């Protein structure tokens, strides 16, 4: 078992804080920055998952991995889904939510589409499991090529053929929910694989590298990823996205390795360790409460502008006691 590494946890921490930030932020940061953050914030979790596997000396078998991840991610998926559904019930009873949304959330839970950000948990399980199947096979490169072909075909078919049809009927919307989980799972495994491959080659070198060199590499990688979003010199299907999804993750790992003892790194490490709790609570619970406060108490007609950044900060502050709660009396909800 690989022990927790601060630079990995800090990288996951900045990713989950970026996810939370973009869910709150409305009309404050420029569009290119919003897009850039959106490109890497989720995939960073896929990449670091592969990275941890790459620096782990023992290869976990697919069924062993599945059993482990169902406990770590599947149990939280069920408990937090139930919590959000109960929260929906209260919202319906107070007349703040339509009962149709409650029924929709129940359906999303059953088909593993997930309520709000909870979609991420089954998707990560699927992505990791596909990669474990590929890695454990004797003909791994052949199996990888087959899965890659399936992944590209599924992504193209879903985005170019299915999405224009999704809004044509309510039945199509129902069919779309489980399809999203499958397509996202297929999208996740190549990034898990890439994290694994790079970690196998350089994973043990990063903690030993010169700090100035690490920081320089980070600046270059971040610069390249920003250029690919803000002013892309080329546009090759899947390649631009793959680079923008993974280069920032490597850059942040380099930065947090170079500044491993700083208070800023410790802050991000805390949220990386507790990323599951923030992931599961901020969108469908904390954010809903703050938006209701903004609408019904402050009587703001629209949730937008600089005040949304303030609400993001409040959300983070409110999550600190939740971290203590879910790591304490309610730790069974996060698979502990």
N, C-alpha and C positions, 0 to 999 in steps of 0.2 A: 504494500500500500504506500503510495506517495504521500508524504506529509504536505500540509498546506504550505503554499509558497506565497509570500506577501505580494510579490510582483504580479502573480496571477490573480489573487484576490483583489488587488487594487485596480487592475485592468477591468475585471468584472464589475467593480464598484463604480468606475466612471461610466461603464456601459449602462448599468441600471439607473444611474442618476440622469444620464442623457435620455433614456426612455421616459422616465418620469417628467423630466423637463419639457420634452417635446409634447407630451400629453397635456401639459398645462399651458405652455407658451402659445399665445394667439396674437399674431401680427406684430411681434416685437423684433425678432431677428430677421435678417435678410433671407430670401428664398433659397439661395445657394447653400447657406450655412445649415438651414433646416434640412435640406436634401442630403448634405454631406453627413450630418449627424445621423440621419435616418438610415443611411447606407450601412454604417458599421455597428450601430448600437445593439442590434439583435444578433448579428452574425458573430460578434465578438464572443458570445457565449458558446456558439458552435466551435469556433476556432480554438478557444482556450480548453474546451473539452477534449479536442483532438490533441492539443499540446500536452495536456496532463497525461494522456495515454501514451504519447510519444516518449516522455521522459520516465515513464514507469517501466521498470525492468520486466514485470510480469504481464503478459498479454491475457486479458480477461476474455473468456469464451462468450459467445453471443448469448446463450441462455443464462449464464451467470450474470452477465451485464444486465440483461432484461430484468431478472429478478431483483437485482440491486437497485436499478433505476425506478422500478415500479414502487419500491418502498420509499425512495428518496424524492421522487417526483409524482408518481401516481397517487400515493396517499394524500399529499398536499393538494393535488388537483381535485380529489373528491371532497375533502374537508372544506377547502376554500370555495368550491362551487356551491356546497351546501350553505356556507356562511353568506355568500352573495345572494343566493336565492331567498334565504330568510330575510336578508336586508331588503330585497325586492318586495317581499310580502309586506313589510312594514311601510315601504314607500307607497305601495298600492293602497293600503289601509288608510294612510294619511292623505290620499288623493294626489300624490306627487308623481305618480307613475301609472301608465296605462297597463291594465292586466295582460294585454297582448305581449308586452315586453317581458313580463314574468314567464309566460308560456314559451316565448322565444328562447329565453335563457335556459330553461329546463331542457328544451330540445337541443340547444347547443352543447350542453353538458353531456347529454346521452350520446351524441354522435362524435364526441371528442373535439368539436370545434372550439369549445371553451368559451366562457363568458369573459369579455374584455381581454385582458392580457393572459388569461389562463390557457389560451390556445398554445402558448409557448411550451408548456410542460409535456403534453403528448407528442408534439412535434420534435422536441429534443430527444425524447425516447426513441422515436422512429428513426431520426437521423443517426443517432449513435448506434442503434441496432443494425441498420443497413451497413454502416461502416465496419462494425464488428464481424458481420457475415462476410463481407469482402475480405477483410484482413485475415480471417481464420481459414479461408479457402485455399487449397493447394494451388489452384489456378487463379490467384488473386487478381492478376492484371487482366485476365479475360473477363472475370466476373465484374471487375471495376468498369471495364469498357462497356459491358452490357448494361450495368446500372446507370452509367453516365449517359448512354444513348436513351434509356428510358427517361432519365431526368430531363434531358434537353427536349425530348419529344413531348413530355407531359407539361413542361413549362410553356413551350410554344403553343401547344393545343389549348391549354387553359387560358393563357393571356390573350391569344389572338383569335381563337375560335369560340371559346365558351363564354368569356366575360361579356361580349356584346349581347349574348342571349340571356344572361343571368337576370337582368331586370325586366324581362318580357312577361314573367308570370311569377306568382307566389310559389308555385311548385318548383320552378327553377331555383329560386332562392333557397328552398329547403334542400334541394339536391346539392347546391353549392357548398353548404356548410361542411359536410364530411369530405368533399373534394378538396377544400382548402387545406385540411389537415394532411391529406396524402401528398398534395403538391408541395406544401411547405416542408414536409418531412424529406421528400426527395431533394428539395433545394438545400436542405441542411447538411446532408451527409458529405457532399464534396468539400465543404468548408471544414467539417470535422476531419476529413481525410487530409486536407492541406495542412491543417494545424499539426496533425500527427507526423506528416512527412518532414515538415520544417523542423519540428522539435527533435526528431530522430537525428537530424543533421547538426543542428545548432543549439538544441535545447539546453544541453549541459554546459555550453560555452558562455551563454549570456550572463549568468551570475558571476563569472570570472573575468568578464571583459572590462576594458578601461572605461571609466565613466564618461570621459569626454567623447570617446568613440561612440558609445551607446547613445548619448544625447544627439550627436551629429547624425547618426543613422535615423534616429526618431524624427528629427527635423526634416530630413530628406524624404522619408516615407510619408509623413504628414503632408508635406508640400506636394508630392506627386498625387496623392489621393485627392487633395483639394483641387488641383488643376484638372484632374479627370472629371470632377463634378462641375466646377465653375466654367472651365474653358477646355473641354476635351479635345485633344489633337486628333483623336480617331474615335470611332464608335464601332466596335466589333461586338456582336451579340454575345452576351454572357461574360466576355473578358473584362470590359470596363467595370461591370458590377462586381465581379470576383475580386478585382484589385481594390476597388473602393471599399469592399466589405472586409478585406483582410489586412491591408497595409496599416490602417490605423491601429488595429489590435497589436501588431508587432511593434509599432512605434510606442504605444503606451506601455507595453511590457518593458521596452528598453528604458523609457523614462523612469518608470517606477523601480527598476533595478538600479539605475544610476542614483536615484534619490530615495533609497530604501529606508533611511532613518528619519526622514522629514515628517513633520506633523501632518502635512498635506497628504502624504502617502498613507499614513495611518488612518486618516479620515476616509479615504477611498477604500482602504483595506477593510475597514469596519463594514462598509456598505456592500463590499464584495462578499464577505462572509455571510451577510444577512440579505443578500440580493433576492433570495426566494421570498422572504417576507415582504419586502418593498414591492416586488413584482406582483404579488398576489393581492396586496391591499390597496395600492395607491389609486388604481384606475376605477374600480367598481365600488369602492367604499369611501376612502378619504376624499377623493376628488369629487364624488357625488355630493358629499356633505358640504364641502367648500363651495361648490357651484350652487347648491340650494341656498346656502347662506348669502352668497353674492346676489342671487335673484330675489329671494323672498324677504331677506332682512335689509340688505342695502339697496334693493330695488333697481339694480343695474339691468338695463334691457338686454345687453349682450355681454357675454363672458369673453372679454378681449382686452388688449392693451397692456401697459406696464404692470397693472395690478395682478395680472396672471402670474408674473414672476414672483410677486409677493406670496401668492397662494402656493406656488411651488415650494418656497422656503418654509411656509407654515406646514405643508404636507410632510416635509422631511422632519421637522421638529416633532410633529404628532406621531411619526412612525417610530421614534426612539422608544417611547413606552410600549408600543406594540411589539418591538423587537424583544424587550424584556419579557413581555407576556407570552409570546410564542416560543421563546427559548426557555421559559419557565413552566408555568402550570399547563400551558397549552402546547407543549412541545410534541405531543403525539400527532398534532395536526400537520407538522412538518416532517413527519417520518422518523422522529427521534424517540 
